[in-house]
Amino acid sequence: MGKYRQIVDKVKDIADSKLGRIVVISGARQVGKTTLVRSAMKEYQYLSIEDPVGRDAYLGLTAQQWHQLYPQAALDEVQKSPRLVESIKAAYDSYADVRYMLLGSSQFLLLEKVRESLAGRCVIVEMFPLTLPELLTHGWNDACGLSRFQQLLANPKEGVTFLPSFVLDPRMAEIQQAWDYLTRFGGYPALVDEQMTDEDRYLWLNNYVRTYLERDVRDLANFRNLEPYAKLQRAVAAQTGQTYSLATLSRDAGVSAKTVQRYLQYLVISYQALVLPAWDRNEEKRISKAPKVHMMDYGVLQAVLQKRGGMSGSEFESFVVTEMYKQAKNVLSSAKFHHLRTHDGREVDLLVELPEGYLAFEIKQTQHVQPTDARHLRGLEEFLDRPLLHSYVVSNDPRSRELHPGVTAVAAAALLS
């Protein structure tokens, strides 16, 4: 059983527009790019570049032949043959009626060629694992609405309304079941197959991590030895939700700080990790510039660390932050994500920057939020260069209530569904 993908409506709108003659869909392996195109964009002829024989044949086509044979096509795994981008560019420049979709699981190899050859000719859309609203759907035709967080992004000044308790939500049991699933297995679409057992899902995740190392990383860089990279991946997973230093990761992975920097870039551009920059625009305050790192999917994190069971507080923070990030990307929001830490101990887990101002989030794993949990959010507007629209303490506490003026406590599952 498939799940509805929020990004599909955006992709359709872009593909139908004047600027959408070439749409690039980038995302991690197994995130659902192929399924999206084959299920929702059936007017595009599907071409797989995975097969080396077919790949060579496509490389031999002239622009005229592309126009005659494949005037509207989706090319999957196009990063396997970046030279094909030149063929698509030639067809685009020669014929006004051609339309293409380029799919790839390596942001680096695909987008590097796109920037070189298709600048100004394409629209790039990123695709991520399932989010909570998507997991709650029952198929490709079961469109889901916006989560409260997505509504907040759309109308930050108006805010959103929460029930006094998440327990009062008529869909609470269904939402909680989906939430529990995500916090055990993550959001990769293949795992929602009802025929799979929990052991099948853990095995799939272990195989995914191995395949990522053996295929995606080898695509990114021709490593003779993958072990240092695998060590860095484990070190990042162990430090998810925390600030990091290149020196510490260098020691843990046994490679130079410069190599760590390069490996971190690979983790980000292959959609395995999110590096959250520090907000640092207040020159009068002593603010840390150390970034935070978040593993993008909790199921993959568990497989990397070879663990099962409950989340740590840092893992819970990563789970919530990356869920918000994916939901923002699904609606093509212009939001910028930061964290904030001052040298005197004030920390804000997530600062979302919008054209209208900032939304601030403190993320706590606790079942019982206290007013002291909002202490770092009080007076935060004094640090910022633009209006602080509202602050939230996000936790596992089902109660929604005002902790201080401008600070609301809300259940994470209620905010994100």
ZAMI-922404 format. One record per residue (C-alpha): x, z, y; residue in three letters; residue number from 0. Coordinates in steps of 0.001 Angstrom, whole numbers, plus 500000, padded with zeros to 6 digits. Each point is the difference from the previous one (the first is absolute). Layout:
BEGIN
        X        Z        Y   rodo   lolo
        X        Z        Y    Ala    NUM
...
***
This chain:
BEGIN
        X        Z        Y   rodo   lolo
   500000   500000   500000    Met      0
   501466   498941   503318    Gly      1
   499763   501770   503326    Lys      2
   499014   498597   503362    Tyr      3
   502972   499573   502346    Arg      4
   499386   500669   503678    Gln      5
   502654   497514   501057    Ile      6
   498095   497083   498460    Val      7
   497608   499590   502936    Asp      8
   502929   500008   502420    Lys      9
   501804   497389   497897    Val     10
   496900   497781   499913    Lys     11
   499528   500240   503756    Asp     12
   503652   499159   500619    Ile     13
   499984   497124   497487    Ala     14
   496953   498484   501712    Asp     15
   501526   500236   503458    Ser     16
   502059   497418   501867    Lys     17
   503083   502213   499701    Leu     18
   499541   500618   496277    Gly     19
   501119   496675   498562    Arg     20
   502808   501902   498269    Ile     21
   499295   503580   498926    Val     22
   502812   502049   498471    Val     23
   498858   502883   497754    Ile     24
   502828   502400   499251    Ser     25
   499915   503156   497902    Gly     26
   501452   501858   497052    Ala     27
   499898   498537   496512    Arg     28
   496678   500623   498210    Gln     29
   498214   500991   503202    Val     30
   497272   497379   499529    Gly     31
   501088   497003   502104    Lys     32
   499347   497465   497254    Thr     33
   496651   501543   499106    Thr     34
   498929   499944   503637    Leu     35
   500729   496293   500374    Val     36
   498591   498953   496638    Arg     37
   496855   502120   500371    Ser     38
   499196   499671   503683    Ala     39
   501731   496804   501168    Met     40
   498917   497565   497304    Lys     41
   500102   497018   502363    Glu     42
   503802   500290   499869    Tyr     43
   501657   498329   497008    Gln     44
   502177   502596   498299    Tyr     45
   503641   499064   499322    Leu     46
   502380   502384   498241    Ser     47
   503657   499696   500975    Ile     48
   500991   502390   497177    Glu     49
   500433   497111   497535    Asp     50
   503418   498404   500678    Pro     51
   498852   496588   498674    Val     52
   497017   499889   502358    Gly     53
   502161   501397   502784    Arg     54
   502433   497079   499747    Asp     55
   497118   497542   500006    Ala     56
   498511   501496   503169    Tyr     57
   503409   499881   501678    Leu     58
   500057   496235   499458    Gly     59
   496769   499330   501872    Leu     60
   500061   498318   503392    Thr     61
   497800   501129   502890    Ala     62
   497711   497052   499314    Gln     63
   499673   501001   496342    Gln     64
   499191   503593   500959    Trp     65
   497263   498651   502253    His     66
   498613   497720   497299    Gln     67
   500288   502339   497007    Leu     68
   499776   503490   501472    Tyr     69
   498434   499937   503476    Pro     70
   498692   503565   499519    Gln     71
   502004   502165   497638    Ala     72
   501244   503527   499303    Ala     73
   503641   500212   498888    Leu     74
   500671   503185   498027    Asp     75
   503422   501695   499702    Glu     76
   501328   497573   502596    Val     77
   503041   502220   500587    Gln     78
   501279   498637   496680    Lys     79
   500636   496732   501830    Ser     80
   500408   500531   503743    Pro     81
   500801   496296   500416    Arg     82
   496322   499291   499364    Leu     83
   499275   501509   503398    Val     84
   501745   496964   501512    Glu     85
   497638   497693   498086    Ser     86
   496978   501926   501262    Ile     87
   501366   499825   503537    Lys     88
   500396   496220   499710    Ala     89
   496422   499566   498744    Ala     90
   498710   502294   502754    Tyr     91
   501817   498072   502714    Asp     92
   498911   496604   498667    Ser     93
   496343   500608   499147    Tyr     94
   497533   502030   502060    Ala     95
   497559   500563   497115    Asp     96
   502271   501760   497480    Val     97
   499588   503734   499370    Arg     98
   502217   502230   497880    Tyr     99
   500332   503569   498830    Met    100
   503431   501292   499036    Leu    101
   500112   503050   497747    Leu    102
   503090   502064   499333    Gly    103
   501075   503404   498734    Ser    104
   503212   500152   501999    Ser    105
   499547   500497   503699    Gln    106
   503694   499360   500522    Phe    107
   500504   496658   498254    Leu    108
   496609   498617   500951    Leu    109
   499817   501131   503607    Leu    110
   503620   499144   500760    Glu    111
   499257   496372   499156    Lys    112
   496647   500182   501775    Val    113
   501665   501198   503212    Arg    114
   502515   497174   499785    Glu    115
   497620   497165   499207    Ser    116
   496415   500991   500778    Leu    117
   500351   501945   503240    Ala    118
   496865   499307   502023    Gly    119
   498404   498140   497100    Arg    120
   498697   502841   497823    Cys    121
   498198   503343   499942    Val    122
   501503   502765   497848    Ile    123
   497725   502488   498193    Val    124
   501299   502934   497959    Glu    125
   498192   501283   496916    Met    126
   500304   503491   498525    Phe    127
   498766   501970   496963    Pro    128
   496375   501128   499872    Leu    129
   498804   502449   502606    Thr    130
   497302   502635   499516    Leu    131
   497143   497882   501467    Pro    132
   501013   497088   497761    Glu    133
   500211   502175   496900    Leu    134
   496407   501072   500630    Leu    135
   498729   496420   499632    Thr    136
   498755   498439   496768    His    137
   501208   496408   500250    Gly    138
   500963   497129   502271    Trp    139
   496456   499657   501352    Asn    140
   499568   503711   500715    Asp    141
   501280   500084   503575    Ala    142
   501043   503400   501300    Cys    143
   499533   501382   503454    Gly    144
   502650   501484   502230    Leu    145
   501342   503456   499265    Ser    146
   499655   502610   502732    Arg    147
   503683   499541   500750    Phe    148
   499536   496249   500415    Gln    149
   496990   500655   502250    Gln    150
   502217   502322   502021    Leu    151
   502587   497262   500415    Leu    152
   497297   497634   501242    Ala    153
   498475   502497   502477    Asn    154
   502553   502751   500625    Pro    155
   498431   501214   503228    Lys    156
   496571   500439   498410    Glu    157
   501332   501763   496930    Gly    158
   498064   500457   496754    Val    159
   497516   502569   498757    Thr    160
   500590   502145   496921    Phe    161
   497521   502073   498006    Leu    162
   500601   503774   500197    Pro    163
   501338   499777   496468    Ser    164
   501117   497145   497785    Phe    165
   497883   501660   497281    Val    166
   496871   498869   501890    Leu    167
   500948   496312   499737    Asp    168
   497559   498308   497562    Pro    169
   502928   497963   498619    Arg    170
   502321   502972   499728    Met    171
   500226   499972   496183    Ala    172
   500732   496256   499905    Glu    173
   502556   500228   502817    Ile    174
   501710   502998   498421    Gln    175
   500262   498198   496659    Gln    176
   501660   497004   501699    Ala    177
   502255   502338   501985    Trp    178
   501082   501808   496836    Asp    179
   500764   496651   498362    Tyr    180
   502155   498834   502939    Leu    181
   501921   503264   500038    Thr    182
   500812   499571   496320    Arg    183
   500664   496291   499561    Phe    184
   500315   498393   503428    Gly    185
   498309   496794   501114    Gly    186
   501303   497074   497967    Tyr    187
   496973   497878   498996    Pro    188
   501010   499470   496367    Ala    189
   499538   503710   499290    Leu    190
   496262   500093   500777    Val    191
   499265   498206   496723    Asp    192
   497533   502290   498228    Glu    193
   501462   498972   496635    Gln    194
   503287   501716   500898    Met    195
   500718   503572   498984    Thr    196
   501981   502374   502203    Asp    197
   503014   499450   497744    Glu    198
   499597   496238   500483    Asp    199
   500080   500531   503760    Arg    200
   503156   502107   499902    Tyr    201
   501646   497399   497751    Leu    202
   498990   497210   502407    Trp    203
   501531   501882   502933    Leu    204
   503255   500582   498109    Asn    205
   500156   496296   499141    Asn    206
   499229   499123   503620    Tyr    207
   502989   501994   501237    Val    208
   502275   498372   497440    Arg    209
   498686   496513   500835    Thr    210
   500434   500705   503719    Tyr    211
   503661   500822   499440    Leu    212
   500657   497115   497626    Glu    213
   498139   497288   501914    Arg    214
   499156   500866   503597    Asp    215
   503301   501695   500764    Val    216
   501962   497223   498333    Arg    217
   498028   497551   502171    Asp    218
   500979   501991   503093    Leu    219
   503679   500351   499163    Ala    220
   502124   498815   497132    Asn    221
   501039   503460   498824    Phe    222
   502356   500182   497052    Arg    223
   499119   503665   499537    Asn    224
   496506   501280   500787    Leu    225
   500765   503666   499338    Glu    226
   501059   500917   503579    Pro    227
   496817   498419   501329    Tyr    228
   497912   501829   497376    Ala    229
   501677   503275   501016    Lys    230
   499133   499338   503642    Leu    231
   496402   499256   499016    Gln    232
   499830   503336   498159    Arg    233
   501575   501823   502955    Ala    234
   497446   498505   502386    Val    235
   497131   500897   497659    Ala    236
   501295   503574   499777    Ala    237
   500153   500223   503811    Gln    238
   496667   498313   500733    Thr    239
   498227   501487   503002    Gly    240
   503258   501335   501443    Gln    241
   502516   498953   502602    Thr    242
   503166   498637   498509    Tyr    243
   503614   499470   500895    Ser    244
   502100   497095   498820    Leu    245
   502765   502454   499076    Ala    246
   497759   501948   497597    Thr    247
   498601   496884   498362    Leu    248
   503512   498577   499798    Ser    249
   501158   503067   498081    Arg    250
   496968   499946   497675    Asp    251
   500303   496286   499220    Ala    252
   503792   499896   499873    Gly    253
   500311   497101   502444    Val    254
   501090   499644   503613    Ser    255
   497687   500780   502909    Ala    256
   500020   496312   500946    Lys    257
   498873   499082   496472    Thr    258
   497262   502659   500152    Val    259
   498735   498411   503206    Gln    260
   499852   496614   498288    Arg    261
   498294   501422   496895    Tyr    262
   497424   501782   502141    Leu    263
   499226   496698   501676    Gln    264
   499457   498469   496556    Tyr    265
   497575   502801   499071    Leu    266
   498025   499398   503182    Val    267
   499901   496201   499853    Ile    268
   498911   500079   496347    Ser    269
   497118   502332   500992    Tyr    270
   501216   502979   497992    Gln    271
   500636   502318   502941    Ala    272
   498891   500564   503581    Leu    273
   502542   501226   502529    Val    274
   498196   501861   502780    Leu    275
   501988   499958   503244    Pro    276
   500229   503068   502185    Ala    277
   498155   499907   503325    Trp    278
   502611   500604   502698    Asp    279
   498789   498864   503415    Arg    280
   500195   503335   501775    Asn    281
   503464   500217   501532    Glu    282
   499399   503545   501317    Glu    283
   499396   501475   496540    Lys    284
   502531   500291   497200    Arg    285
   498357   497862   497332    Ile    286
   501436   499162   496603    Ser    287
   500502   496301   499320    Lys    288
   500280   500364   496220    Ala    289
   497483   497764   498173    Pro    290
   497779   501072   497133    Lys    291
   499656   498112   496757    Val    292
   496802   499693   497952    His    293
   499647   498392   496582    Met    294
   497189   497483   500311    Met    295
   498176   500704   496727    Asp    296
   499645   503350   498244    Tyr    297
   499745   498480   496535    Gly    298
   503318   498209   500490    Val    299
   501548   503173   501421    Leu    300
   499091   501888   496827    Gln    301
   501458   497244   497819    Ala    302
   503249   499967   502013    Val    303
   500359   503786   499689    Leu    304
   498689   500062   496417    Gln    305
   497475   502676   500855    Lys    306
   496305   500642   499529    Arg    307
   497683   502552   501455    Gly    308
   499296   501488   503390    Gly    309
   501377   498932   503340    Met    310
   502418   501953   502097    Ser    311
   499173   500531   503664    Gly    312
   502379   497211   501036    Ser    313
   498505   497630   497429    Glu    314
   496516   500793   501303    Phe    315
   501150   499181   503528    Glu    316
   501439   496675   498809    Ser    317
   496808   499196   498144    Phe    318
   497832   500576   503092    Val    319
   502362   498218   502414    Val    320
   500365   496904   497828    Thr    321
   496241   499890   499349    Glu    322
   499440   499989   503762    Met    323
   502679   497341   500417    Tyr    324
   498445   497729   497359    Lys    325
   496523   500460   501481    Gln    326
   501293   499083   503462    Ala    327
   501675   496880   498617    Lys    328
   496808   499001   498173    Asn    329
   498135   499695   503297    Val    330
   502999   498412   501756    Leu    331
   500198   502918   502409    Ser    332
   502725   499934   502641    Ser    333
   500624   503739   499431    Ala    334
   503621   501156   499933    Lys    335
   500903   502946   497774    Phe    336
   502537   502694   500945    His    337
   500813   503599   499206    His    338
   501217   502534   502576    Leu    339
   502481   502834   499638    Arg    340
   501612   502005   502777    Thr    341
   503234   501955   499744    His    342
   498110   503241   500614    Asp    343
   497840   499579   496891    Gly    344
   496824   498197   501059    Arg    345
   498963   497400   497384    Glu    346
   497164   497494   499909    Val    347
   499696   498214   496674    Asp    348
   498392   496838   501371    Leu    349
   499581   498668   503513    Leu    350
   497898   496820   500117    Val    351
   500583   497969   503139    Glu    352
   497129   497806   501202    Leu    353
   499510   498053   503250    Pro    354
   497684   502795   501190    Glu    355
   502377   502858   499181    Gly    356
   501023   502177   497056    Tyr    357
   498325   501582   496990    Leu    358
   501939   502889   498447    Ala    359
   499765   501220   496398    Phe    360
   501353   503115   498340    Glu    361
   499763   499666   496206    Ile    362
   499634   503097   497821    Lys    363
   499441   500155   496257    Gln    364
   498163   503319   500313    Thr    365
   496392   500622   498899    Gln    366
   499521   502471   502864    His    367
   501001   498882   503480    Val    368
   500801   502690   502569    Gln    369
   500143   499647   503814    Pro    370
   503768   500554   499767    Thr    371
   500279   496712   498085    Asp    372
   499287   498248   503306    Ala    373
   502696   501795   501971    Arg    374
   502246   496928   500328    His    375
   497090   497947   501325    Leu    376
   499192   502344   502876    Arg    377
   501476   498858   503300    Gly    378
   501278   496805   498386    Leu    379
   498767   497898   502920    Glu    380
   502806   501502   502124    Glu    381
   502529   498059   497901    Phe    382
   498286   496620   499989    Leu    383
   500226   497104   502417    Asp    384
   496345   499001   499581    Arg    385
   496696   501813   499354    Pro    386
   499552   502079   496847    Leu    387
   496546   498882   498866    Leu    388
   499481   502570   497242    His    389
   501847   502013   497358    Ser    390
   499092   500707   496383    Tyr    391
   501095   502389   497289    Val    392
   499505   498059   496759    Val    393
   499891   502003   496764    Ser    394
   498180   500696   496740    Asn    395
   497724   502502   501759    Asp    396
   496442   498547   499822    Pro    397
   498934   501605   503300    Arg    398
   499948   498003   503249    Ser    399
   500292   502046   503164    Arg    400
   501695   500286   503367    Glu    401
   503119   502162   499772    Leu    402
   500857   499730   503689    His    403
   498708   497787   502823    Pro    404
   500940   496452   499026    Gly    405
   501116   500992   496477    Val    406
   497713   499388   497015    Thr    407
   500531   501078   496386    Ala    408
   498742   497465   497483    Val    409
   500263   499353   496257    Ala    410
   502423   497180   499189    Ala    411
   497551   498347   497583    Ala    412
   497249   500099   502674    Ala    413
   502240   498447   502659    Leu    414
   501291   497246   497752    Leu    415
   496694   498970   498346    Ser    416
***
